[in-house]
């Protein structure tokens, strides 16, 4: 299995790779993978490049499934080519829906978790192997990855989660099976950026030595100050708890905080519907669905502060979001930095035949700021909504993403509603999936807001029984494609000038760029063999002449610098002495 990405200078010079692929046509989208795939995940890196993870069949005639990643640059190009990058060809069980298999760190590297049998071929247990992959396609923890100690688990009871601390080390937690008692327990580990295991696994294992209490389904988030918060479930009733973990893996609070008392008659286990998000102040926000009153499922939200206290006045068991005669399902939550409050979105169903989408804004003590019923985003219809997510938006807004089955699943649209969080009567709507080929769509994923200008969206397209994976860029002005305040159309017949200040450089050098209008741009430097040496700039270049600085800390030789904009690509040669 080859693990090295090769870029060729001829491809750089041809401009084929560099032409922008994001389309402003709502009937077109960016094709990521033209075949069946599973367990899709997507995250955006700090520089605007987007990692896509998926499982897909291997072309080996054995029906095996491989683990793949693709990197989409900020202009919509597939960095790893149409075939993507094969991470692992071991038989995998990573399809487990409670596994989080993709994490992107602060340097833009991807961490991929693979759950397979490679380290325990004679047992029913599986283990986790982690791969750290740079944006150049380099496997930074080795081609065979980094195997987590004590990671054995049944395929259907495991759960992997990861976050990164301020020192750039990684904290991960996963569900495991105790070798002594056979019951479920939670393992934790902190890993250095170089791949060194920093904790003694036995010291940070959360379990019952007497084998009477289960510990399962952990989720870890960054809490700041080199600490993390872990949300987990305990006992046969799956009560929900929060634990704050310090730099050494020890508990910060005197005791873990119970967030939810489960085991209600008729209630599904909360872990199967739980979403955990940072609260914006070192705490955690948790949303879930249960049926504690035997009236049908309802949606709930709770908030644990950084000191371990429950923030909502409702106390243990959370603040109820959905009321009346309607069932609440599929709740998603987020922190709103504009107002220092919390947001939630969910599906409401009436008699299981009519459906609508609802949203709510809550203060940090749990007050319902959009009234007891909440804000209706979409009125009742006979066809279901789903795949909800909330992303931040500029100008005091929030973005509510969703999918809507139009006619008995034969066609599905995906859209976004932009709502002003202070005045929710101010709203805008957009359907961003193509409708020219009506079909079922699913697995909607969205990235966080980048540069206050756009989100990327990913979905599975099931047209004519041939699934495929597609992406689109949604701009905050509710246009599509590579746009900067309408500037793309304006530069269609104008040129950007690009040059290096000196033909021969040593140390810092300047690139001179002259744009007729502002434009999205990527400035990369390659060696003569076409290997990426540095990404100097990725963002919006203002109109007019300006300079971009590069610290040419490279060996002497010839290099190629490419400036890619919506207009195309320009290349200059640099001689470093």
C-alpha positions, 0 to 999 in steps of 0.5 A, spaced: 500 500 500 503 506 497 502 512 502 506 517 499 503 523 494 507 525 488 506 531 485 509 533 478 511 539 475 508 538 469 501 538 472 503 544 476 505 548 469 499 545 465 494 549 470 489 543 469 490 542 477 489 549 479 483 551 476 477 552 481 472 547 481 467 550 486 461 551 481 456 557 482 450 553 478 445 550 483 444 544 478 452 542 479 456 540 485 463 537 486 463 530 485 468 527 490 467 519 489 463 516 484 461 509 487 458 507 493 461 509 500 459 509 507 461 513 514 462 519 511 465 525 515 468 532 513 472 537 517 475 544 515 482 545 516 485 552 519 487 554 512 480 553 508 482 546 505 477 541 507 478 533 509 473 528 507 473 521 510 469 515 507 469 507 507 469 504 500 470 497 497 477 496 495 478 493 488 481 487 490 475 482 488 474 480 495 469 485 497 474 488 502 472 495 505 478 500 505 479 507 509 480 513 504 481 520 505 481 526 500 483 533 501 479 539 497 483 545 497 480 552 498 478 553 490 475 546 490 481 541 487 482 534 489 489 534 492 490 527 492 487 526 485 480 522 483 482 516 487 483 519 494 488 517 499 488 510 501 489 510 509 488 502 510 486 496 507 485 492 513 478 489 514 475 495 518 469 495 523 469 503 523 462 503 520 460 503 527 456 509 527 458 512 534 465 512 532 468 519 530 473 517 525 476 524 523 479 529 527 483 535 524 488 539 528 490 546 529 496 545 524 491 542 518 493 535 519 488 529 519 488 524 524 484 518 522 482 512 527 481 505 524 477 500 528 480 493 525 482 486 527 489 487 525 492 486 532 487 481 535 486 476 529 484 470 533 479 474 538 473 477 537 476 484 539 478 489 535 483 495 536 484 502 534 490 504 530 491 512 528 494 515 522 496 522 522 496 525 515 499 532 513 496 536 507 501 533 503 499 526 504 505 524 508 504 519 514 507 523 520 506 517 524 508 511 520 505 508 514 502 503 519 499 508 524 500 508 531 496 502 535 493 504 541 494 500 547 488 497 551 484 498 545 480 492 544 473 492 544 467 489 541 465 492 534 458 494 536 460 497 543 466 501 542 466 509 541 472 513 539 473 520 540 479 525 540 480 533 541 487 537 542 490 541 547 493 547 547 500 544 547 498 541 541 498 534 544 492 529 543 487 527 548 483 521 546 478 516 549 474 510 547 470 504 549 473 498 551 472 491 554 475 489 561 480 483 560 479 482 568 471 483 568 469 483 561 465 489 562 465 495 558 470 501 561 473 507 558 480 508 556 484 514 555 490 516 552 494 523 551 499 523 545 504 528 543 504 531 536 510 526 534 506 520 536 509 518 543 504 515 548 504 520 554 499 517 559 500 510 563 493 507 560 492 503 567 492 510 571 487 513 566 482 507 565 475 509 568 472 502 570 469 498 576 474 493 578 469 489 581 465 488 575 459 491 577 458 498 573 458 499 566 462 505 563 461 507 556 460 511 550 465 517 551 466 524 548 472 528 549 472 536 548 477 541 549 476 545 555 482 550 555 488 551 559 490 544 557 484 540 560 479 536 557 471 535 558 469 528 557 461 526 557 460 519 558 455 514 560 455 509 567 451 504 569 446 499 566 441 505 565 446 509 562 446 515 566 450 521 563 456 524 567 461 529 565 468 529 568 474 534 567 481 531 565 487 535 567 494 535 563 496 528 567 489 525 565 486 526 572 480 528 574 479 536 576 473 536 580 472 532 586 466 528 583 464 527 576 457 531 575 451 527 573 447 530 567 442 526 566 438 520 570 436 515 565 432 509 565 425 512 564 420 507 562 419 507 554 425 511 553 431 509 548 438 510 551 440 517 551 447 515 548 444 513 541 441 521 540 446 525 544 450 531 541 456 534 545 459 541 543 463 546 547 459 551 551 464 557 549 467 558 556 470 551 558 464 547 559 460 543 555 453 543 552 449 536 551 443 535 547 439 528 547 432 525 546 428 521 551 421 519 552 421 519 560 413 521 560 411 516 556 408 521 551 412 520 546 420 522 545 422 530 547 428 534 546 433 536 551 439 540 553 444 541 558 450 545 560 455 543 565 460 549 567 468 549 567 467 548 574 463 542 574 456 546 576 450 545 572 448 551 569 441 550 567 436 552 572 432 545 570 438 542 574 439 534 573 435 531 567 436 538 562 431 543 559 426 540 555 425 544 548 419 540 545 412 541 548 405 540 546 402 534 542 408 533 538 414 529 538 421 531 538 427 528 535 434 529 532 436 535 536 442 538 534 446 544 538 451 549 538 454 555 542 452 562 539 458 567 540 454 573 538 449 573 544 453 568 549 447 563 548 446 556 546 442 554 540 438 548 538 434 545 532 430 539 532 424 535 528 417 535 531 412 530 528 405 530 529 402 523 529 408 520 525 405 523 519 406 531 519 413 534 520 416 540 521 423 543 524 424 548 530 429 552 533 430 555 540 435 560 543 437 559 551 440 563 556 446 560 560 441 559 565 436 555 561 431 560 559 427 559 553 429 566 549 424 564 543 418 562 547 416 556 550 414 553 543 420 555 540 421 558 532 418 554 527 423 554 521 419 550 516 411 549 517 408 542 517 409 537 511 407 530 510 415 529 508 420 528 513 426 533 515 433 530 518 441 531 518 440 537 522 446 541 524 448 549 526 454 553 524 456 560 526 454 565 521 457 573 521 453 579 522 449 576 528 446 570 525 446 563 525 446 557 520 441 552 520 442 546 515 437 540 514 435 535 509 428 535 506 425 529 503 420 532 498 416 526 495 416 519 499 424 519 498 424 520 491 427 526 491 431 530 497 433 537 498 438 540 502 438 547 505 440 552 510 436 557 514 440 564 516 437 567 522 438 573 526 439 570 533 437 577 536 431 578 531 429 571 529 424 574 524 430 576 520 431 570 516 434 568 509 433 561 506 437 557 500 436 550 497 443 548 495 443 541 492 441 540 485 434 538 483 435 537 475 436 529 477 431 528 482 433 523 487 434 521 494 440 524 498 442 523 505 448 523 510 449 531 510 455 534 513 457 541 514 464 544 516 464 550 520 464 557 518 471 559 514 473 566 514 466 569 515 465 567 508 463 560 507 461 553 509 462 547 505 457 541 505 457 534 503 452 529 502 451 522 499 447 522 492 443 516 490 441 517 483 439 511 479 441 506 484 448 509 484 451 512 490 456 518 489 459 523 494 458 530 492 460 537 495 458 544 494 460 551 497 455 555 500 457 563 501 454 567 507 451 571 502 447 565 500 450 564 493 454 558 491 461 557 489 468 561 489 465 568 490 468 574 494 462 579 494 461 578 487 468 579 485 468 573 481 464 575 475 467 582 475 474 579 474 472 574 468 476 578 463 481 581 467 488 579 469 492 578 476 499 580 475 504 576 479 511 576 480 517 575 485 521 581 487 528 578 486 529 573 481 534 570 486 533 570 493 536 568 500 531 568 507 525 572 506 522 574 499 516 578 497 511 576 492 508 582 488 500 581 487 496 586 483 489 584 483 483 588 479 478 586 485 479 582 491 479 575 490 480 568 493 487 566 492 492 560 494 499 561 493 504 555 493 511 554 492 514 547 489 520 544 488 523 542 481 520 535 482 513 538 483 513 537 491 509 542 495 514 546 499 510 551 503 503 554 502 505 561 503 497 564 503 490 561 503 485 566 503 482 573 500 487 578 497 484 585 496 484 589 490 490 593 488 498 591 489 500 588 495 506 584 497 506 577 500 512 575 504 515 568 504 521 565 509 525 561 504 528 557 509 529 551 504 535 548 500 539 552 494 536 551 488 530 552 483 523 553 485 516 554 482 511 559 486 504 558 483 498 563 485 491 560 484 485 565 483 478 564 480 481 567 474 486 561 473 493 560 475 500 564 474 507 561 475 513 564 477 520 561 478 525 562 484 532 561 484 534 560 492 542 561 493 
